[in-house]
Amino acid sequence: MRNKITNFILGFIFILIGVGLVGNVYHWWYFNIFFDGWWTLFIIVPCALSIIRHGFNTGSVIGLGIGIIFLLSAQNFFNFADVWRLLLPAIFVAIGLSIIFKGSFNRHFYSEIKNVSQKDGIPEINAIFGGQTPNFNNMPFNGCNANAVFGGVELNLRNAIINEDCVINASAIFGGIDIYLPYNVNVKINCTPLFGGIDDKTVPNTDPNVPTVYISATCIFGGIDVK
């Protein structure tokens, strides 16, 4: 349903532009695509479509807000210099709020995680200004915490032994994480993105009896690939 709405809005925008240009040809009106601040549409439209398609998330909401602020500034509603002075503090506030309220936006996902029996002493994988490539070849895997801060983590679970539901808490902050999963698991993902995101390239498993790997992700100027 959301994809249909997105396609309708995108198609309507192109039709509107075309009709506007036709009106210019016949002098019915004056239509100018390049109004003051027209470039902000490259921020506003993708963020708005992302919210319609995927629902509210931190990155899209912040991007939409920044685009609207830039547009209003270009229209001389306030001084453009003030935007740049307030932008960095606003980003830090947004990061703090996204961390504090991380579990509030997808309550169903986090309620499922609470039912997962998480073992004590799960591995901590940290890549700070460097890289980590842990390999769980033929080893039991019951979840882990993976953090990449100005670094990268390559978590290879293709040959890991996963017999029950588990949770991977992953944070990519100015860094990247690659997670390679076996084919005999189901995957459920929730991500708090801020100028970053997660890309799920796995093939859905239709067997209801296979274990589920829950990935709780935070991406701040970083990205996570699940393969």
N, C-alpha and C positions, 0 to 999 in steps of 0.2 A: 504493500500500500504506500509506504513512504517513498519507495523508488518511483512509483507513478506520480506522486506529488512533486518529487524533485524534477522528474523529466518534464512535467507540465510547466513548472515555474521556469525552468531553463529554456524550454521551447517558447514560452510566452515572451520572455525577455528578447529573444532573437526576432520574433514576429514584431514586437513593439519597435525595435530598432529599424527593421525593414520598413514598416509603415511610416515611421518618422522621416526616414530618408526619402520615401516616395512623396511625402508632403512637401519636402524641400524642393523637389524637382518641379512640382506644379504650383509652387508658391502659396500653398494653403496655410503654411505656418513656417516658423523658423525653428528647426530642430538641430541642436548641436550636441554631438556625442561627447566632445572634448570640453565639457564644462569644468569649472574650477574644482579640482579635486577628483576628476574622473578616474584617476589611477587607483583611488582607494577602493573602487569596485572590485579590483583584483584581490583585495583582502576580504571585503564584506561579503561578496557573493559566495565564494567557496566555503567560508565559515558558516554562513546561513544555510547553505545546502547541506553541509555536514551535520548541523543541528537537526534539520528536518529528516535527514536519512538515518542518522545514528542516535538521535536524542542529544540531550544536553551533556556536554563534557567540558572540562575546565579549559582545554586548549581552544576549542571552537568559540566558547563564550568570550574568552579573553581576546581572541583574534577579532571577533565581531566588534567588541567594544573599542579596541584600538582603531579599527577601520572607521568606525563611526566618529570617533574623536578626531582623527585626521581629516575626515570629510568636513566636519563642522569647523575645524580650524581653517581649512582651505576656503570655506565660505565666509570667513572673517567673523565667526561667532566669538572667537577668543584668540589670543596671541599664540602663534605657532611655537614660539620659543618655550612657552610654558608647558607644552606637550612633552618636549624632550626632557625637561627638568623633572617632570612628574612620572615619566614612563618607567624609569628604572625602579623607583620606590614602588610603583604599582605592580611591577613584575614580582618583586620580593614579597609583597603582601599576598599576591595571588598564589605564589608557591607555598607560602605558609598556610593559607586557607585550604589549598588542595590537599596538603598533607594531613591537616587536622580533621577535615571532613571526608577523608578518602572512603570510609566505609558507609557513608550516608547516601550515596547516589545509586548503588546497586545492592539493595538490602537482600534480595533473593540470593545473589551470588555469595555474599558473606555469611548468610544463614546456612548455606550448604557447607561452607568451609568449617563452620563451627562444629558440624557433625563429623568432620574428618578427624580420625584419631592421629594427632601429630606427635611423633616420637620426640623424646628429649635428645639433645645432642646432635641435631641435624647439621649437615655441613654448612659452614659459612665460607662463601666464595667471594673474595673481594679483589677487584682490580682497580687500583688507584694509580693513575699515571703509568699504567702498564697493562699487561695482559695475563689472563688465566685460561688454561685449557684443561679443566678437569675431565677425566674419562672414567665412567662407571662400567667398564667392560665386564660383563658377567658378575656384577655386584648388585646386591639388593639396594633399591633406591626408595626412600620414604619421604622425600622432600628435601628442600634446601633453601637457603637465602643467598641470592646472587646480586652483587652490587658492582656496578661499573661507573666509576667517577673519573672522567678524563682518561678512560681506559676501555678495555674490551674483555668480555668473557665469552668463551665458546664452550657451552655445556653440552657434551655429547652423551645422550642417553639411549642411543639407538640399540645398544646391546645390554642395557641395564635390565635388571630383574625387578619388574613392577607388578606386584601381586595385589595391591590394594590402593584405594584412593590416596592421593598425596597432594601437597601444596608446594608450589614454588613461588616464593616472594622475590620478585625481581625489580631492581631499581637501576635505571640508566640515566645518569646525570652527566650531560656533556660526554656521553660515552655510548657504547653499543653492546648488546647481548644477543648471541645466537644460541637458540635452544633446539637441539635435534632430538625428536621424540620417536620411540618405536611405533610401529603401525598398529599394535594390538592394544591401544589405549584410546580413550575418549578425551577430548580437550575442552576445557571451559576457561575463558579468559575475561578478566576485567582489568581495564587500564585507566589510570588517571594521567592524561597527557597534558603537557604544557610545552608547546612548540616542539613536540615530538610525537611518537606514537608507536604502536605495535602492529606487526604484519603477520597474520596467521596464514601460513601456506600449507597447513596440514590437510589431509583428506579425512572428512568426517567418518567415524566408525559407527556403523549401524547396529552393532552387537550390544545389547543392553547389559550384558554380563561382564564386559571388560571394565577394568578400573578406570577412573577418571583422574586426569592430572589437572589440577586447578592452578592457573597462573594469575597471581595478583601482582599487577605491574604498575610502576610509576615511571613515567618518561618525561624528563625535564631537559629540553634541548638534547634529547638523545633518542635512540630507537632500539626496539627489540624485534627480532625475527624468530618466529616459531616455525620449524620445518619438520 
